[in-house]
Structure formats: C-alpha cells, structure tokens
Amino acid sequence: MSTTLTIIFSGAVLTYAARIGGHVVLSRFRSIHPRVEAGLDAVPAAVLTTLVAPAAINGGPAEFAALCVAALVGFRYSLMPMFLAGAVTIILLRNIF
C-alpha cells in the first residue's frame, strides 16, 4: 500500500475512533452536567470561527463582502441559508474581482 493511501486510511480510522469514542464516553452517563452540555453546544460555533477568521483577516474584498452578507442573513435565518448566501456571494465576487 502506498504512503498516501496509508495516511488516508489512518486518518479515517482515527477520525472515526475519536467520534465514536466521544459517543461511548457520554453514553455512560445518565445525565450530563449543564456546564458540559453548554461546552458541547459551543463546539460548532468555535469550529466555524476557526474556519472563518483566517479568511476574514487575510482575505480580500470578496471574502469580506461574503462575510458581511452571511452575517446579515444569519440575523434573520438559520445556518443553511446563511451558509448558502455567503457561498454564493464569494463565488460571484471571486469571478468578478
């Protein structure tokens, strides 16, 4: 097996183990402390911030405009329309600029 396939396979196995491991650990508790639940609820926002922040800081006008459009749509709608509005904006503006 080539090195690339070994890395891909190993990454897939470790990702699956991490995901299933968290489920196994949490399933052993009858109830989850509210602080733990609040921390777990904050994870998606933290991950999204780590993905968006570098593009917002290092990006050009297309990225900044897409971020603004996504923020405005996010005040009114849920996550999926916000994501789609930002994606459409950045695709269109990158083709223009």
Residue frames as a rotation matrix with the C-alpha (Angstrom) as fourth column:
MET 1
0.589 0.808 0.000 0.00
0.808 -0.589 0.000 0.00
0.000 0.000 -1.000 0.00
SER 2
-0.078 -0.639 0.766 1.37
0.552 -0.667 -0.501 3.41
0.830 0.383 0.404 -0.87
THR 3
-0.814 -0.340 -0.472 2.22
0.580 -0.412 -0.703 6.02
0.044 -0.845 0.533 1.72
THR 4
-0.819 0.544 0.181 -0.62
-0.487 -0.827 0.281 8.28
0.303 0.142 0.943 0.61
LEU 5
0.049 0.873 -0.486 -3.23
-0.239 0.482 0.843 5.54
0.970 0.074 0.233 0.99
THR 6
-0.257 -0.218 -0.942 -1.80
0.786 0.519 -0.335 4.61
0.562 -0.826 0.038 4.38
ILE 7
-0.987 -0.118 -0.113 -2.12
0.161 -0.823 -0.544 8.20
-0.029 -0.555 0.831 5.57
ILE 8
-0.499 0.866 0.024 -5.68
-0.659 -0.397 0.639 8.49
0.563 0.303 0.769 4.23
PHE 9
0.119 0.539 -0.834 -6.73
0.155 0.820 0.551 5.19
0.981 -0.195 0.014 5.81
SER 10
-0.527 -0.397 -0.752 -5.07
0.785 0.112 -0.609 6.03
0.326 -0.911 0.253 9.14
GLY 11
-0.972 0.187 0.143 -6.72
-0.215 -0.953 -0.215 9.45
0.096 -0.240 0.966 9.21
ALA 12
-0.186 0.961 -0.206 -10.12
-0.539 0.076 0.839 7.90
0.822 0.267 0.504 8.52
VAL 13
0.050 0.156 -0.986 -9.72
0.547 0.822 0.158 5.30
0.835 -0.548 -0.044 11.26
LEU 14
-0.763 -0.409 -0.501 -8.53
0.639 -0.358 -0.680 7.87
0.099 -0.839 0.535 13.82
THR 15
-0.805 0.544 0.237 -11.34
-0.496 -0.836 0.235 10.28
0.326 0.071 0.943 12.93
TYR 16
0.089 0.866 -0.492 -13.92
-0.244 0.498 0.832 7.54
0.966 0.046 0.255 13.32
ALA 17
-0.172 -0.231 -0.958 -12.36
0.772 0.572 -0.276 6.41
0.611 -0.787 0.080 16.62
ALA 18
-0.979 -0.194 -0.058 -12.44
0.191 -0.785 -0.589 9.96
0.069 -0.588 0.806 18.00
ARG 19
-0.500 0.856 0.130 -16.09
-0.681 -0.481 0.552 10.42
0.535 0.187 0.824 17.03
ILE 20
0.283 0.625 -0.727 -17.28
-0.023 0.763 0.647 7.07
0.959 -0.166 0.230 18.34
GLY 21
-0.491 -0.559 -0.668 -15.11
0.672 0.245 -0.699 7.45
0.554 -0.792 0.255 21.45
GLY 22
-0.931 0.196 0.308 -16.87
-0.312 -0.867 -0.390 10.65
0.190 -0.459 0.868 22.44
HIS 23
-0.001 0.985 -0.175 -20.24
-0.699 0.124 0.704 8.97
0.715 0.123 0.688 21.98
VAL 24
0.122 -0.006 -0.992 -19.18
0.385 0.922 0.042 5.96
0.915 -0.387 0.115 24.07
VAL 25
-0.827 -0.487 -0.281 -17.89
0.450 -0.273 -0.851 8.14
0.338 -0.829 0.445 26.90
LEU 26
-0.781 0.556 0.286 -21.00
-0.605 -0.787 -0.122 10.33
0.157 -0.268 0.951 27.03
SER 27
0.037 0.852 -0.522 -23.39
-0.473 0.474 0.742 7.39
0.880 0.220 0.421 26.75
ARG 28
-0.407 -0.268 -0.873 -22.07
0.529 0.710 -0.465 6.02
0.745 -0.651 -0.147 30.06
PHE 29
-0.993 0.071 -0.098 -23.56
0.034 -0.610 -0.792 8.95
-0.116 -0.789 0.603 31.99
ARG 30
-0.287 0.957 0.031 -27.24
0.933 0.287 -0.217 9.06
-0.217 -0.033 -0.976 32.86
SER 31
0.865 0.501 0.008 -27.29
0.490 -0.842 -0.225 12.85
-0.106 0.199 -0.974 32.78
ILE 32
-0.093 -0.888 0.450 -24.84
0.861 -0.299 -0.412 15.41
0.500 0.349 0.792 31.55
HIS 33
-0.187 -0.064 -0.980 -23.90
0.756 -0.647 -0.102 18.38
-0.627 -0.760 0.169 33.72
PRO 34
0.798 0.603 0.014 -25.30
0.482 -0.623 -0.616 21.64
-0.362 0.498 -0.788 32.30
ARG 35
0.420 -0.722 -0.549 -21.80
-0.526 -0.687 0.502 23.12
-0.740 0.078 -0.668 32.01
VAL 36
-0.567 -0.594 0.571 -20.62
0.087 0.646 0.758 20.15
-0.819 0.479 -0.315 29.95
GLU 37
0.114 0.709 0.696 -23.69
0.887 0.243 -0.393 20.42
-0.448 0.662 -0.601 27.75
ALA 38
0.861 0.159 -0.483 -23.12
0.021 -0.961 -0.277 24.16
-0.508 0.228 -0.831 27.28
GLY 39
-0.069 -0.975 -0.213 -19.50
-0.497 -0.152 0.854 23.47
-0.865 0.165 -0.474 26.34
LEU 40
-0.559 -0.084 0.825 -20.51
0.499 0.761 0.415 20.84
-0.663 0.643 -0.383 23.80
ASP 41
0.531 0.814 0.236 -23.13
0.731 -0.300 -0.613 23.18
-0.428 0.498 -0.754 22.36
ALA 42
0.665 -0.334 -0.667 -20.40
-0.318 -0.936 0.152 25.80
-0.675 0.111 -0.729 21.81
VAL 43
-0.168 -0.821 0.545 -18.17
0.249 0.500 0.830 23.49
-0.954 0.275 0.121 19.76
PRO 44
0.226 0.234 0.946 -19.83
0.957 0.127 -0.260 24.11
-0.181 0.964 -0.195 16.33
ALA 45
0.988 0.144 0.060 -19.53
0.151 -0.977 -0.152 27.89
0.037 0.159 -0.987 16.75
ALA 46
0.457 -0.887 -0.062 -15.89
-0.336 -0.237 0.911 27.54
-0.823 -0.396 -0.407 17.79
VAL 47
-0.174 -0.494 0.852 -15.06
0.613 0.623 0.487 25.36
-0.771 0.607 0.194 14.79
LEU 48
0.564 0.456 0.688 -16.88
0.824 -0.367 -0.432 27.73
0.055 0.811 -0.583 12.45
THR 49
0.937 -0.257 -0.238 -14.93
-0.177 -0.933 0.312 30.66
-0.302 -0.250 -0.920 13.91
THR 50
0.068 -0.980 0.188 -11.60
-0.104 0.180 0.978 28.92
-0.992 -0.086 -0.090 13.32
LEU 51
-0.124 -0.065 0.990 -12.57
0.890 0.435 0.140 28.33
-0.440 0.898 0.004 9.70
VAL 52
0.675 0.527 0.516 -13.91
0.709 -0.656 -0.258 31.83
0.202 0.540 -0.817 9.01
ALA 53
0.785 -0.327 -0.526 -11.42
0.126 -0.748 0.652 34.01
-0.607 -0.578 -0.546 10.94
PRO 54
-0.271 -0.957 0.105 -8.35
0.389 -0.009 0.921 33.40
-0.880 0.291 0.374 8.73
ALA 55
-0.281 0.233 0.931 -10.34
0.954 -0.039 0.298 34.09
0.106 0.972 -0.212 5.56
ALA 56
0.782 0.622 0.025 -11.79
0.610 -0.774 0.170 37.26
0.125 -0.118 -0.985 7.08
ILE 57
0.595 -0.623 -0.507 -8.39
0.066 -0.590 0.804 38.55
-0.801 -0.513 -0.310 8.19
ASN 58
-0.429 -0.898 0.104 -6.28
0.102 0.066 0.993 37.51
-0.898 0.436 0.064 5.21
GLY 59
-0.064 0.494 0.867 -8.95
0.919 0.367 -0.142 37.68
-0.388 0.788 -0.477 2.51
GLY 60
-0.939 -0.242 0.246 -9.72
0.337 -0.794 0.506 40.35
0.073 0.558 0.827 0.00
PRO 61
-0.727 0.686 -0.028 -12.89
-0.675 -0.722 -0.152 42.29
-0.125 -0.091 0.988 -0.76
ALA 62
-0.187 0.679 -0.710 -14.79
-0.491 0.561 0.667 39.20
0.851 0.473 0.229 -1.94
GLU 63
-0.454 -0.046 -0.890 -14.22
0.570 0.752 -0.330 37.39
0.684 -0.658 -0.315 1.34
PHE 64
-0.968 0.083 -0.236 -15.11
0.136 -0.615 -0.777 40.45
-0.210 -0.784 0.584 3.41
ALA 65
-0.541 0.814 -0.210 -18.31
-0.816 -0.449 0.363 41.02
0.202 0.368 0.908 1.42
ALA 66
-0.155 0.463 -0.872 -19.30
-0.100 0.871 0.481 37.35
0.983 0.162 -0.089 1.75
LEU 67
-0.727 -0.162 -0.668 -18.71
0.616 0.275 -0.738 37.53
0.303 -0.948 -0.100 5.50
CYS 68
-0.905 0.412 -0.103 -20.91
-0.327 -0.831 -0.449 40.63
-0.271 -0.373 0.887 5.76
VAL 69
-0.292 0.827 -0.480 -23.68
-0.764 0.101 0.638 39.08
0.576 0.553 0.603 3.67
ALA 70
-0.288 0.142 -0.947 -23.56
0.299 0.953 0.051 35.86
0.910 -0.268 -0.317 5.70
ALA 71
-0.918 -0.074 -0.390 -23.71
0.396 -0.221 -0.891 37.84
-0.020 -0.972 0.232 8.95
LEU 72
-0.717 0.689 -0.105 -26.73
-0.688 -0.724 -0.055 39.83
-0.114 0.033 0.993 7.78
VAL 73
-0.092 0.679 -0.728 -28.55
-0.533 0.584 0.612 36.72
0.841 0.445 0.308 6.59
GLY 74
-0.568 -0.227 -0.791 -27.61
0.409 0.757 -0.511 34.97
0.715 -0.613 -0.337 9.85
PHE 75
-0.961 0.257 0.103 -29.52
-0.236 -0.568 -0.788 37.55
-0.144 -0.782 0.606 11.88
ARG 76
-0.225 0.949 -0.221 -32.74
-0.967 -0.245 -0.069 36.63
-0.119 0.198 0.973 10.11
TYR 77
0.603 0.441 -0.665 -32.42
-0.630 0.774 -0.057 32.99
0.490 0.453 0.745 9.00
SER 78
0.887 -0.236 0.396 -30.89
-0.122 0.707 0.696 29.73
-0.444 -0.666 0.599 10.16
LEU 79
0.071 -0.992 0.104 -27.45
-0.197 0.088 0.976 28.28
-0.978 -0.089 -0.190 9.44
MET 80
-0.127 -0.141 0.982 -28.11
0.765 0.616 0.187 26.78
-0.631 0.775 0.030 5.99
PRO 81
0.775 0.389 0.499 -29.43
0.624 -0.601 -0.500 29.94
0.105 0.698 -0.708 4.29
MET 82
0.794 -0.553 -0.253 -26.58
-0.347 -0.753 0.558 31.87
-0.499 -0.356 -0.790 5.91
PHE 83
-0.095 -0.861 0.500 -24.04
0.101 0.491 0.865 29.43
-0.990 0.132 0.041 4.54
LEU 84
0.116 0.216 0.970 -25.60
0.939 0.295 -0.178 29.44
-0.325 0.931 -0.168 1.07
ALA 85
0.966 0.256 0.050 -25.75
0.259 -0.925 -0.279 33.25
-0.026 0.282 -0.959 0.93
GLY 86
0.482 -0.862 -0.159 -22.09
-0.454 -0.401 0.795 33.51
-0.749 -0.311 -0.585 1.90
ALA 87
-0.196 -0.564 0.802 -21.05
0.390 0.706 0.592 30.82
-0.900 0.429 0.082 -0.55
VAL 88
0.452 0.438 0.777 -22.98
0.884 -0.105 -0.455 32.34
-0.118 0.893 -0.435 -3.46
THR 89
0.973 -0.094 -0.209 -21.59
-0.085 -0.995 0.055 35.79
-0.213 -0.035 -0.976 -2.65
ILE 90
0.185 -0.983 0.017 -17.98
-0.373 -0.054 0.926 34.64
-0.909 -0.178 -0.376 -2.53
ILE 91
-0.127 -0.196 0.972 -18.32
0.707 0.669 0.228 32.60
-0.695 0.717 0.054 -5.73
LEU 92
0.706 0.473 0.527 -19.84
0.708 -0.493 -0.506 35.51
0.021 0.730 -0.683 -7.65
LEU 93
0.926 -0.329 -0.184 -17.43
-0.279 -0.927 0.252 38.12
-0.253 -0.182 -0.950 -6.31
ARG 94
0.051 -0.941 0.334 -14.34
-0.038 0.332 0.942 35.98
-0.998 -0.061 -0.019 -6.89
ASN 95
0.019 0.011 1.000 -15.38
0.930 0.368 -0.021 35.65
-0.368 0.930 -0.004 -10.53
ILE 96
0.896 0.332 0.296 -15.84
0.416 -0.860 -0.295 39.43
0.157 0.387 -0.909 -10.77
PHE 97
0.768 -0.638 -0.053 -12.64
-0.509 -0.659 0.555 40.54
-0.389 -0.399 -0.830 -8.99
